[in-house]
Amino acid sequence: MKNLALSCLIMCAIGYDASAQPSTNKADIAELKSQYAKAPTEAKRLLTCIEAINRRLICKGCDLETINQLFNAHFSTDDHAIQGDDKLFNAVVPLRPSTTVKWDRADSKTPSPLPTEENPPSATAISGWRLEFKYDAYGKVRSYYLSNATQAPMGF
């Protein structure tokens, strides 16, 4: 009985909610996908990302396909180059708009240079807001976070 009471206390302390399941609401996905694609600034994309988290479209246990739809991305469990030692896949969604979208530099940090053949991704620092997450071989998100700390390039 003492162990049961202790486990209940721990679940209450960490905010455990057994009814909190990932959302697959297609209307929410379509709305936020459109909102994200039309966002002219990094700040507006960040707010859209936070809204997706609040609606449980981005959460621990959600499907990778939902994230692919929201951000028009192509993350896959077949890309073993992004698989870490923990057997989880690492992914980053930069929230800065592409160069084809007009945006206000006063509203965002200087964007990272876009990767090109002369400037490969390994030589490009990631700056500005981004969503980073890890997912497993079943396509389920295991952890995620938002960050605006500059991620230094890694080179060998």
Secondary structure as GFF3:
##gff-version 3
##sequence-region A 1 156
A	DSSP	alpha_helix	2	14	.	.	.	ID=ss1
A	DSSP	alpha_helix	26	38	.	.	.	ID=ss2
A	DSSP	alpha_helix	42	54	.	.	.	ID=ss3
A	DSSP	alpha_helix	64	71	.	.	.	ID=ss4
A	DSSP	three_ten_helix	80	82	.	.	.	ID=ss5
A	DSSP	beta_strand	89	94	.	.	.	ID=ss6
A	DSSP	three_ten_helix	105	107	.	.	.	ID=ss7
A	DSSP	three_ten_helix	121	123	.	.	.	ID=ss8
A	DSSP	beta_strand	130	135	.	.	.	ID=ss9
A	DSSP	beta_strand	141	147	.	.	.	ID=ss10
###
